[in-house]
Amino acid sequence: MSSAPLSELDAALPGLARKIRVLDALSWPDGVEEVFLAHWRAGKAALPEVEQHPREHSADIAALEAFIGRCDQGHPAGNYLAMTARSYATAGRMLGAIGTPAFTQYSSALYRRPDFYYPGQKLSMLDAAHFFLTTTDALLGGARIPPTQADIPAEAFAAWMQPELDRFFGEGRVAVVLDPTLAAKAIAGASRIRLRSGALFSELDKNQLLQHEAFVHVATAQNGALQPNLKSLGLGAPRTTQTQEGIATLAELFTGSMDISRLRRLALRVLAVQQALDGADFIQVFEGFLAAGQSQEESFRSTQRVFRGADLRGGSAFTKDAAYLTGLLGVHTLLRIAIRDNRPELVGHLFAGRLSLADTVRLAPLFESGWLQGPTYVPAWACDLRLLAANLAFSAFIAQIKLDVLDLEVLMVFADDHESDASAM
């Protein structure tokens, strides 16, 4: 089959992918949380009663497969379109396998598993999660870090956020809406941010959600939609999830918006996904979150995230929550390589649409020729490459210091030796 014109394919793909809506398909009905917690508090814990309904997407998958056959995969843009369509087809198969073992297989293909081993680096995201939790355990064990007070109702939070969005994107371009059905506190689309209407937010949530949801997820979707020749860069395809969550999580770190509790939540979710894969059921994973210090309500919602679409008896999981740390390490590494190799333009590519890490490199010739354009909306922390380079250069060097051979006493000896040398001069 001969390949079709890129403009025709680019215009067709959003319509083919439109019905495959992963998070909407995996949402749980209202009332499940209240019933589960009431039983648990009464000492009669029982698995949530959630009907797992596979979604029928065979016609959409067939159309996407036909679309892939029309793409010139030897061209960077044609390859991007084909890979994006394949990603949606895999997601469609995953939704068709809700509640079955195959659901986890497709989920792992899209988002990877926590125990995926990076042979070149000799680590997995499980290793990273254990490291973050071990490192922060001692800090949280003391009284030095006060708990975060969440007392801002969703309505008040939305009223604060809307002017911030208007200031960054322009008035009326992005709306904040309240949604009672969300498992997460907030979810961003291309032109709106949904907040869970019953949630309470903290002062720390303000900049964290603004940086994560608005200035990364919404911004990259808008930047992609503004592309003159490849508007499909605005699609939130599953294959871009790791990179999207990586940029957004890095944004929290670089802007001082991530506190220790947020970092631990991300790490705990990785462990929870692995526990579910290893056979832990919903109740066991829920109690694991409780033991780690989360409230009953947040423990339920964190567990719900892991078991969306999966068998609540264990051995299966929705693995998306492993993508946050995977993406964080991947994006941070890409930026370090970009600065080291004098490829600062790759930073702009990251924000020019919803791209994977590999897309930033594969599509580089199209950016260089001007066929693809740079981003319109870029957060402040990524705008000044001089500041970004300083951050990355320092973190690259500091990673070489071996903390396992250092403690405060050894450090004091090092400092005293330096002072002794100075006095002997």
N, C-alpha and C positions, 0 to 999 in steps of 0.2 A: 504494500500500500504506500502510495506517495505521500510525503509529508504535506500538511496544510500550511497556509501562511500563518506566521506567528500572531499577527493581529487577530485573526479569526479564532485561533486557539485560545489566546489570552481572553478574548471576550466570552468564550464558551465555558471555560473552566469554572468560574464562580457558580453558574447555574447548575452544573453537574455535581458540585460539592455541597450545594445549599442545604440539602435534606439531611446530610450526615453531621449531626450536631451532638458531639460526644457527651458533654456535661449535661445538656438538657435530657438526653436519653437515659442518663445514669442517676438523675435526681430522685430522691425519695419523697413519698407523700408527707403531708403535714401530720403531726401527731405521733410519729414513730418515736421520736426522742422522749416525749413526755411519758409514754407508756413504758418504754424500756427502763427509764430512770425510776419510775414508780415501783416497778417490779424489783429492780436492783436494791432500792432503799428498803424494801420490805423483806429483803433476804430471799427473794424468789426470782433470782436472775434468770432470764430466758432470752434466747436469741430474738432479735427484732423480727417481727412478722412483716416481711417485705416481699411482695410478689416480683420475681425477676422475669420480666417480659423481653425476650429477644426482639430486636427490631428487624423488620424485613427490608433489606437494602439490595437484594439481588439485581434488580433492574438498574439501580444507581451504579453498582459495581461493574456490571456489564458495560454500561455507558462510559465509565471511567477507563476501563480496559481498552475499549474501542478508541477512546481519545488518546491514550498512550501510544497506540499503534499509528496515529496520525502525526506524532511529534518527531521532529528531526533531532534525535538525541545526540547527534554530533555537534550541534550548535549549543552554546551555553544556555541560551534562553529556552530552547526546545527541551534540553535536558532538565532544566529547572521545572518546566511545566509537567513533564512526564513524571519526575520524581514526586512532585506535589500531588498529582493525580493518583499515583500509586499509594501515597500516604493516606489519602482519603479512602481509597479502596480497602486498604488494610483496616482502617478505622471502621468502615462499613461492615467488614467481616467480623471485627471484634464485637460490634453491637448486635450482630446476628448470633453471636455465641454467648450472650449474657447468661450468667448462671451455670455455664459449663466450663470444663477444664480448658477448652480452646480459647476462652475469653482471656485467660492469663497469657497464653502463648502470643496472641495478637497484641495484647497490651505491652508485653515485653519487647516485641518487635518494634513498637512505636516509641516506647519510653525507656527501654532497658530495665534490667533488674538491679537491685542494690548490690548483689554479689557478682555483677559483671566485673571481670578482672581485666585491668589495663596492663597487658604484658610489658609494654615498654616502660611503664611507671611502677610496676609491681605494687599496685594498690587497687582497691575497689571503693565504691561509695560507702560500703559498710565500714571500711577502715576509717574513712573521713568522718563518718558519723560518730564512731566510737572515740576518735581523737577529740572532736569538739565537745562531746559530753564529758569525757574524762577531764579535759582541761578546765571546763567550767564547773564541774561538780564541787571542787573545793571553794570556789568563789561563792557559789550559791549556798554552801553549807554554813557560811558565816552570816553575820547581820549587816554586812557592809552594803549590800545591794537591796534597797527597799523594793517590795513588789510594786508592779505597775498598776495604778488605779484606773480601771475602765469604768467611767461614769458618764460618758457623753452619749446620749441617745442618737440613733441613726438619723433621725430628722434634723437634729442640730448639727451633726457631723456633715450631712449633705449640704446644709445651708452654709457651712464654712467652706466646703470644698468647691462649690459651684463658682464663686468668684475667682478662685485660684485657677481653675480650668479656663475660665474666660480670659484671664490675664495671659496664660501661656499659649492657648490655641486660637484665641479670638472669640468674641462673644457669640454664644449660640451654637458653636461647632460641636461641643461635647456636653452631654447632659448627665446629671446624676439622678438615678431612679432607685426607689426602694423595692426590694423583692423578698418576700417572706420565705421563699423556698430554697434559698442558697445554703449550701453546706459550708462554703467559705464566707468570710466576712465581706469580701468584695471580689467582684469579677469584672474585668474590663473587656469591652468590645471595641469596634472601630469608632463608634460615635457616642458611646455611653458607658458609664460605670455603674454597675448595680451594687447596692449595699444590702446586706441582710437586715430587714426592717426591725427585727427584734433584738439585734446585737447592740452591745454597748462598746464604745470606742474609748481609747485613751488619748492623751496628748501625744504620746509617742507614735500612735497610729497615724496621726495627721501627716507627717512628712514621709513616713514609711509607705503609706498607701499612695500618696501623691507621687513619690519617686517611682514606685514599683508599677502601680496600675496605670497612672496617667502619663508620666513622662517617658515610660518605656512601652508598655503594651499598647496604649492608645496612640502614642506618637508614631510607633513603627507601623501600625495599621494605616494611619492617615498618610504617612510618608509613602507607603507602598501604593495606596490608592491614587496618590498624586503623580505617580510615574506616567510619563506620556506614552511609553511603548510597552510596559509590562505591569499593568495594574494588578495582576495576580500576586504581586509582591505584597499586597495588602491583606491577603488571605491568612487566617490563623491556622494553617495546616498543622496536623499533629507532628509532622517531621521537624517543625521549627520550635516545638515546645521547650526542648532542653535549652536551646540558645536563648529563647525569649525569657525563660525563668532565670537563666544564668545572668543575662544583662540586668534584669530587674533586681535580682538579689545583690549583684555587685553594686548597683546604684545605691541600695540601702547602706552597704558597707562604706562606700566612698563618700557618702553625704552624712555619715554619722547618724543614720536613721534606724540602724539595727541595734537593738539592745540584746543583752545576753539571753533573755527569755525567748526572744524570736529566733536566735541562732539555735538554741536548744530544741525549740519546736521543730525546726527543719530537720535537725539530726534525729530527733525522736521519730518523726514520720518515716524516715528511711529505715530505721530499725523495725518499726511496726510493719512496714510492707514485707520485710524479710521474715518476720515472725509469722505473718499470715501465710506466706509462701511455704514456710517450714511446717505448717499444720496448726498454728494457733487459731482458735475460733474468735468470733467477735467479742465475746465476753472476756477472754484472756487478753486480747489486745487492748480492750477498754481498760481493764484493770492495770495493765502495764503503763498506760498514760497516767492513770490516777497515781500510781506509785511514784511516777516521775514528777509529781507536783501539780499537774493540771487539775482544774476544777472538774466536777462531774459533767457539766454541760460541754465544756471544751473537749474533754476526753471522749465524750460520745461523738462529737462532730469530727474530731481527728480520726477516730476509728471508722466512722461512716465514710470518710474520704478514701480509706484503704479498701473498704469492702463494697464500694459502689460497683454494681454489675457482677460481683464475685460471689462465690459460695460462702455464706456466713459461717459454715461449719469448719472453715480453714482449708489450707492447701491451695488457695487461690487468692488473687489480689488485683486491684487496679493499681498499676505500678507507677502512675504519673508522679506521685510525691517523691520518687527517687530522682526525678529530673532536676529538682532545684539545686542540689549539691553537684550533680553531674554537670549541669550547665554552668554553675558558678566557677568550678575549677576549669572547665573548658574555655569559657570566655576570658577569664583572667589570664590563662596561658596564651590564648590567641593575642591578647593585647600586649602581653610581654614580648612575644615573638615579633609582633608588628613594630614595636618601638625598637627592639634590638636590631631588626633587619631593615630599619628605616623605611617601613611601609605604613606611615601614619594614615594613609587613605583608607586602610582596612577598618579603622574606627568609624569613619563615615559610612562605609558599606553596611556595618552592623545595624545602623539606624535607618537605612534607606528603605526598609521594608521588613517584612517578617522573613528573615533569612536563617538558614542553618549556618554553623561555623564554616563548613566547606563551601557554601554558596558565596561567602564573602571573597573567597579566592577564585572559585570557578567563574564568577560573574565579573571579575576585575576587568577583563578586556572591554566589556560593554560599558562599564563606568568610565574607563579611560577614553573610550571613543566618544563619549557623550550620549550614547544611545540610552543608557540609564543615568539618571540624575542623582545627585547627592540629596541628603535628607533636608526637609524644610524645618522640621521640629527636632531639636537636639537639646537634651538637658544640659544645664550649665557645667556639670562635672565632666562631661565628655567633649565640651566645646573647645576648651583650652588645652591643646596637646602638650604644652609645656608643663602644666600642672599634672596632667595625667601621666606623662612620661616620668616625672619626678616620683610620683606615687609608685608606679610600676617598677622603676629602677630600684627604689629603696626596698620594696617587698621582695624583688628577685634576689637582692644581695642578702637581706636579713634572713631569708630562708636557708642560707648556707650555715648559719650559726647553729651549732648542735647543742640544744638545750638539755639533752639527756646527760651531758658531762658537766653541766653547770648548776650550781645552786648559789644562794646568797653568800655563803661563806667563801666559796671559791671566787666569786666575783669581788668580794672585799679584799681577798689576798691579791687579786690582779690589780685592783685600784691602789692598794698599799704599796705594792712593788713599784708601781709607776711613780708614786710620791717619793719613795726611798731613792729611786734613781735620780729624781730631780734634786733632792737635797744633797746628793753626793757630788753634784756637778760643781 
